[in-house]
Amino acid sequence: MRSILGLLSVCFRFPLARRVKVRGWSMYPTLSAGEYLLFGRLGFRRRPPQKGEIVLANHPMDRRFLLIKRVLAVPGEEVVARDGEILVNGRPWAPPSALPGPAPEEFSHLLGPDEYFLMGDNPSRSTDSRQLGPFSRHQIKARAWLVYWPLSRWRIIHLEDV
């Protein structure tokens, strides 16, 4: 088993991608702790991050710390939490997990021209834009492309799947 992981490690050492191990449960059930992902580094040169994509971003307080989150809203959109719901441009957003958790605290963000609202799929276990504020475009480093380990959960991540 180690030799397979070693071979995959060598294959994925190229400048166009970044290998990341999922730590924690903020993206569960979409991503589980212990999974290894490949993030494409060049994808945002052709187009900016899109709503619904899973991205890798620098933590605003410490650039060495990376976060895996979903793009909930893009520049110019409004994100509001009230009455226990999160609304994007007035439309309710439900996380893919539908896991029970506390109602979100009330907030309102109108995103500027270079701001993105990033959030975990498991909001009750996620530190994201609700606490950290919007992320700037330069903080978003890469787009999720592939879950490659463990092999039993291997899959390509498509925007329409997320």
Secondary structure, DSSP 8 states (H G I E B T S, - for coil): -HHHHHHHHHHT-STTEEEEE--SSTTTTTS-TT-EEEEESSHHHHS---TT-EEEEE-SS-TTSEEEEEEEE-TT-EEEEETTEEEETTEEE--TT---------EEEE--TTEEEEE-SSGGG--SHHHH--EEGGGEEEEEEEEEESGGG-EE--GGG-
